[in-house]
Amino acid sequence: MVALLESNFIFESLVKFAETSGFGAFFAEGGWKYLVMIALACFLLYLAIKKQFEPLLLLPIAFGMLLTNLPGADMFHPTLFDEGQIDWYDLYKTGGLLDFLYLGVKLGIYPCLIFVGVGAMTDFGPLIANPKSFLLGAAAQLGIFATFLGAYALGFEPNECGSIGIIGGADGPTSIFLTARLAPELLGPIAIAAYSYMALVPVIQPPIMRALTTDKERRIKMSQLRQVSKTEKILFPIIIAIVISLLLPSAAPLVGCLMLGNLIKECGVVDRLSKTVQNELMNIVVIFLGISVGATATAASFLNVKTLGILVLGILAFSCGSAGGVLLAKFMNLFAKEGNKINPLIGSAGVSAVPMAARVSQTVGQEYDKSNFLLMHAMGPNVAGVVGSAVAAGILLAFLG
């Protein structure tokens, strides 16, 4: 009798364990969605590790996606952030690890800290030496607003259109910053799309650049940039922070942090802070940001028609942005004297995938003339694109937020 009771107890314990384990959820209704998301997370990990597609952020994003889709782990609860609000009471009672880390995204802390690090690693010298680069960086934001209109025509809500369009800026932190405010339910797909397309810059941009330029234009050699003084480099972030923040207050958090990081680098009196911002701070925030963003890619928010639309519109946004810079450079050449013309290939660097887009301009240019060095010229519109994408996000936030 005792043996029978013991066997029943063991059997019931095993059944209860099976029911409470995550494995049981795979056999429940809709359980296949967990398997799909886990497989997708593993695929993104493969791309980050094996193919090295933006691994610094794609790896933590993919692992965050993996954690949030493990049934029963209860590490992230999207309902705590429904309708753009934070349920502080339930967060304190039932919040999981990823819920608390996600607060840094929801409150706009992580993207701004990333921008401090980006500013500290950015040299605005080429932009200061050639202010016309600002125009090329602005033209490359064409993809943002063109895609906004395209998404609206396809039936997306205006706030969703703004979040989808910002993918065209090729700036991950800006995409996350804006989407967390306008359409947090789309944060996972948009972040994955933004960073995936940034990693594919060397694949996406060259065909566009070749299609829009002639052989003669690709061989244009630009005069050497002038030397920029230290005073100019110190004044630049201060002036830009003041002017843009006054013109567009909604862009102040991103632009202000970007310029703070650059001032820390250029002033030369706080080397310890500069090194910390570029290394320790940047690395820590990247981990938290990636895991938090990946956590939003739940099966419910990711496996739908909208995600497919975002991926398609994202590549359109990126392509239009690349084309916008090239076309403006060609237009500016109509009014430039011989010897002062711009090589249109540097216009594609106006998207803010720093410094990859500038390297692509250099690579494509040297395919046609080995003695043509466009890298430093391309860095001008490239860093202008960083500012431009932040300004574009500020405009969208001002109208839609």
C-alpha positions in Angstrom: 0.0 0.0 0.0 2.8 2.4 0.9 4.6 1.6 -2.3 1.4 2.3 -4.3 1.0 5.7 -2.6 4.6 6.5 -3.2 4.3 5.7 -6.9 1.1 7.8 -7.2 2.9 10.7 -5.5 5.9 10.4 -7.8 3.6 10.2 -10.9 1.5 13.2 -9.8 4.7 15.2 -9.0 6.1 14.4 -12.5 2.8 15.5 -14.1 2.7 18.7 -12.1 6.4 19.4 -13.0 5.6 18.8 -16.7 2.6 21.1 -16.6 4.5 23.9 -14.9 7.6 23.6 -17.0 8.1 25.7 -20.2 8.0 22.6 -22.3 4.3 22.1 -21.7 3.6 25.4 -23.3 4.9 24.2 -26.6 2.0 21.7 -26.8 -0.7 24.2 -25.8 -2.7 26.2 -28.3 -0.4 28.7 -30.1 2.7 27.0 -28.6 4.2 26.8 -32.1 4.7 30.6 -32.0 7.3 30.2 -29.2 9.2 27.7 -31.2 9.2 30.1 -34.2 10.5 33.0 -32.2 13.2 30.9 -30.5 14.3 29.6 -33.9 14.4 33.2 -35.2 16.4 34.4 -32.2 18.9 31.6 -32.8 19.1 32.6 -36.4 19.9 36.2 -35.4 22.6 34.9 -33.0 24.1 33.1 -36.0 24.1 36.2 -38.1 25.7 38.2 -35.2 28.4 35.6 -34.4 29.2 33.9 -37.7 28.4 36.6 -40.2 29.2 39.5 -37.8 26.1 41.5 -38.8 26.3 44.5 -36.3 27.3 42.0 -33.6 27.6 44.5 -30.8 23.9 45.1 -30.7 22.4 42.3 -32.7 23.8 39.7 -30.3 22.2 41.1 -27.1 19.0 41.9 -29.1 18.8 38.3 -30.3 19.5 37.0 -26.8 16.8 39.3 -25.3 14.4 37.9 -27.9 15.3 34.4 -26.9 14.8 35.1 -23.2 11.4 36.8 -23.6 10.0 33.9 -25.7 11.0 31.2 -23.2 7.5 30.2 -21.9 7.1 30.2 -18.2 10.2 32.4 -17.5 8.1 35.5 -17.0 11.0 37.9 -17.6 9.0 40.4 -19.6 5.4 41.5 -19.4 4.2 43.7 -22.2 0.9 44.4 -20.4 2.8 46.5 -17.9 3.5 49.0 -20.6 0.2 49.0 -22.5 -0.9 52.2 -24.3 2.4 53.8 -23.7 1.9 53.9 -19.9 3.9 52.2 -17.2 1.9 50.3 -14.6 4.2 51.1 -11.7 2.2 49.2 -9.1 2.1 45.9 -10.9 5.7 46.4 -12.1 6.8 46.5 -8.5 4.8 43.4 -7.6 5.2 41.1 -10.6 7.9 42.7 -12.8 10.6 40.4 -14.2 14.3 41.2 -14.9 13.7 42.4 -18.4 10.7 44.6 -17.3 13.1 46.6 -15.1 15.8 46.8 -17.8 13.3 48.0 -20.3 12.6 51.1 -18.3 15.8 52.5 -19.7 14.4 52.2 -23.2 10.9 53.4 -22.2 12.2 56.5 -20.4 14.6 57.3 -23.2 17.7 56.8 -21.1 19.7 54.2 -23.0 19.5 55.8 -26.5 20.7 59.1 -25.1 23.6 57.5 -23.3 24.5 55.7 -26.5 24.6 59.1 -28.2 27.0 60.5 -25.6 29.3 57.6 -26.6 28.8 58.2 -30.3 29.6 61.8 -29.9 32.8 61.0 -28.0 33.9 58.7 -30.9 32.9 61.1 -33.7 35.2 63.6 -35.5 33.2 66.5 -36.9 36.3 68.0 -38.5 35.3 66.9 -42.1 31.9 68.4 -41.6 33.3 71.7 -40.3 35.8 71.9 -43.1 33.1 71.4 -45.7 29.8 72.8 -44.4 28.1 71.7 -47.7 28.1 68.2 -46.2 25.3 69.3 -44.0 23.1 69.5 -47.1 24.0 66.0 -48.2 23.3 64.7 -44.7 19.9 66.4 -44.8 19.1 65.1 -48.2 19.8 61.5 -47.1 16.9 61.9 -44.6 14.6 61.9 -47.6 14.0 58.2 -47.0 12.5 58.9 -43.6 9.7 61.1 -44.9 9.1 59.3 -48.2 8.6 56.1 -46.3 6.3 57.9 -43.8 4.0 58.7 -46.7 4.3 55.2 -48.1 3.5 53.6 -44.8 0.5 55.9 -44.3 -0.8 55.0 -47.8 -0.6 51.3 -46.8 -2.9 51.9 -43.8 -0.4 52.3 -40.9 -1.3 54.7 -38.2 0.6 58.1 -38.3 2.6 57.2 -35.1 3.6 53.9 -36.7 4.5 55.6 -39.9 6.9 57.8 -38.1 8.6 54.9 -36.4 8.9 52.9 -39.6 10.2 55.9 -41.5 13.0 56.6 -39.1 14.6 53.3 -40.2 15.7 55.3 -43.2 18.1 57.3 -41.1 20.2 54.1 -40.5 20.6 55.1 -36.9 19.7 52.4 -34.4 19.5 54.4 -31.2 17.4 57.1 -32.8 15.0 54.5 -34.2 14.7 53.0 -30.7 14.3 56.5 -29.0 11.5 57.5 -31.4 9.7 54.2 -31.5 9.6 53.8 -27.7 7.6 57.0 -27.7 5.4 56.7 -30.8 4.8 52.9 -31.2 6.4 50.8 -28.5 4.6 47.7 -29.7 6.7 47.9 -32.9 10.0 48.3 -31.1 11.3 44.8 -31.7 10.7 44.6 -35.4 11.9 48.1 -36.1 15.1 47.7 -34.1 15.9 44.4 -35.8 15.2 45.9 -39.2 17.3 49.0 -38.5 20.4 47.1 -37.3 20.1 44.5 -40.0 20.0 47.0 -42.8 22.9 48.9 -41.2 24.9 45.7 -41.4 23.9 45.4 -45.0 25.2 48.8 -46.1 28.0 47.3 -48.2 25.3 45.2 -50.1 22.5 47.7 -50.4 24.2 51.0 -51.3 26.7 50.2 -54.1 24.0 49.2 -56.7 22.1 52.4 -55.9 25.2 54.5 -56.2 26.2 53.0 -59.6 22.7 53.3 -61.0 22.4 57.0 -60.2 25.9 58.1 -61.3 27.9 58.1 -64.5 31.4 56.8 -64.9 32.7 60.4 -65.2 31.0 61.4 -62.0 32.4 58.5 -60.1 35.9 59.6 -61.0 35.6 63.1 -59.8 38.5 64.0 -57.5 37.8 66.5 -54.7 40.3 68.9 -53.3 41.9 68.2 -49.9 40.0 69.4 -46.9 41.4 72.3 -44.9 42.8 71.8 -41.4 40.2 72.5 -38.7 41.4 74.3 -35.6 40.8 73.0 -32.1 38.8 76.1 -31.3 36.4 75.3 -34.1 36.0 71.8 -32.9 35.2 73.0 -29.4 32.7 75.6 -30.5 30.9 73.4 -32.9 29.1 71.1 -30.4 28.2 74.0 -28.2 26.7 76.0 -31.1 24.9 73.0 -32.6 23.4 72.0 -29.3 22.1 75.5 -28.7 20.7 76.2 -32.2 19.0 72.8 -32.7 17.6 72.6 -29.2 16.1 76.1 -29.6 14.7 75.4 -33.1 13.5 71.9 -32.2 13.2 71.2 -28.5 12.0 67.7 -29.0 15.4 66.8 -30.6 17.3 68.3 -27.6 17.8 65.0 -25.7 19.5 63.2 -28.6 21.4 66.2 -30.1 22.4 67.5 -26.7 23.8 64.1 -25.6 25.6 63.7 -29.0 27.2 67.1 -28.6 28.1 66.6 -25.0 30.0 63.5 -25.9 31.8 65.3 -28.7 32.7 68.2 -26.5 34.2 65.8 -23.9 36.4 64.4 -26.6 37.5 67.7 -28.2 38.0 69.9 -25.2 41.1 67.9 -24.2 40.8 68.5 -20.4 38.7 65.5 -19.4 40.5 62.6 -21.0 39.4 60.2 -18.3 35.8 61.0 -19.0 36.3 60.7 -22.7 37.8 57.2 -22.4 35.1 56.1 -20.0 32.3 57.3 -22.3 33.8 55.6 -25.3 34.5 52.3 -23.6 33.0 51.3 -20.3 29.8 53.4 -20.4 29.2 52.6 -24.1 29.7 48.9 -23.6 27.4 48.6 -20.5 24.6 50.6 -22.1 24.8 48.6 -25.4 24.2 45.4 -23.4 21.2 46.7 -21.5 19.8 48.4 -24.6 20.1 45.3 -26.8 18.6 42.9 -24.2 15.7 45.3 -23.5 14.9 45.9 -27.1 15.0 42.2 -27.9 12.6 41.5 -25.0 9.9 43.5 -26.8 10.0 41.0 -29.8 7.4 38.7 -28.3 5.5 36.2 -30.5 2.3 38.4 -30.3 4.1 41.5 -31.4 6.4 40.0 -34.0 4.5 37.3 -35.8 2.0 39.4 -37.8 1.6 41.1 -41.1 2.9 44.4 -39.7 6.3 43.0 -39.2 6.6 42.0 -42.8 5.4 45.4 -43.8 8.1 47.0 -41.6 10.8 44.9 -43.1 9.8 45.9 -46.7 9.3 49.5 -45.9 12.6 49.6 -44.0 14.6 48.6 -47.0 12.7 51.2 -49.0 13.5 53.9 -46.5 17.2 53.0 -46.4 17.4 52.9 -50.2 15.6 56.3 -50.6 17.9 57.9 -48.1 21.0 56.6 -49.9 19.6 57.9 -53.2 18.7 61.3 -51.8 22.2 62.2 -50.9 23.6 61.1 -54.3 20.9 63.0 -56.2 21.5 66.2 -54.2 25.2 66.0 -54.9 24.5 65.7 -58.6 22.2 68.7 -58.4 24.8 70.8 -56.5 27.3 70.0 -59.3 25.1 71.8 -61.8 26.1 75.1 -60.1 29.6 74.3 -59.1 32.7 75.4 -61.0 35.0 72.9 -62.6 37.5 71.8 -59.9 35.0 72.3 -57.1 32.5 69.6 -58.0 31.4 67.0 -55.5 31.8 63.3 -56.2 28.2 62.1 -55.9 29.3 58.9 -54.3 29.9 60.6 -51.0 26.2 61.6 -51.0 25.1 58.1 -50.1 27.2 58.4 -46.8 24.5 60.9 -45.6 22.8 58.1 -43.9 24.2 57.9 -40.4 25.7 54.4 -40.5 29.1 55.7 -39.2 31.7 55.0 -40.5 30.5 52.1 -42.7 28.7 54.3 -45.2 31.7 56.5 -45.7 33.9 53.4 -46.3 31.4 52.2 -48.9 31.8 55.5 -50.7 35.6 55.1 -50.6 35.4 51.5 -51.8 33.1 52.2 -54.8 35.1 55.3 -55.8 38.4 53.3 -55.9 36.8 50.7 -58.1 36.9 53.4 -60.9 40.1 55.2 -59.9 42.6 53.7 -57.4 44.1 57.2 -56.8 40.8 58.7 -55.7 40.5 59.0 -51.9 37.0 59.9 -50.8 36.9 58.6 -47.2 37.4 61.9 -45.4 35.1 63.8 -47.8 32.5 61.1 -47.2 32.9 61.4 -43.4 31.4 64.9 -43.7 27.9 63.9 -44.8 28.2 60.7 -42.7 28.5 62.6 -39.4 26.0 65.1 -40.7 23.6 62.2 -41.1 23.9 61.4 -37.4 22.7 65.0 -36.6 20.1 64.8 -39.4 18.5 61.6 -38.2 18.2 63.1 -34.7 16.6 66.2 -36.1 14.2 64.2 -38.2 13.2 62.2 -35.1 12.6 65.5 -33.3 10.4 66.7 -36.1 8.3 63.5 -36.1 8.1 63.5 -32.3 7.0 67.2 -32.3 4.1 66.4 -34.8 3.1 62.9 -33.7 4.2 62.6 -30.1 
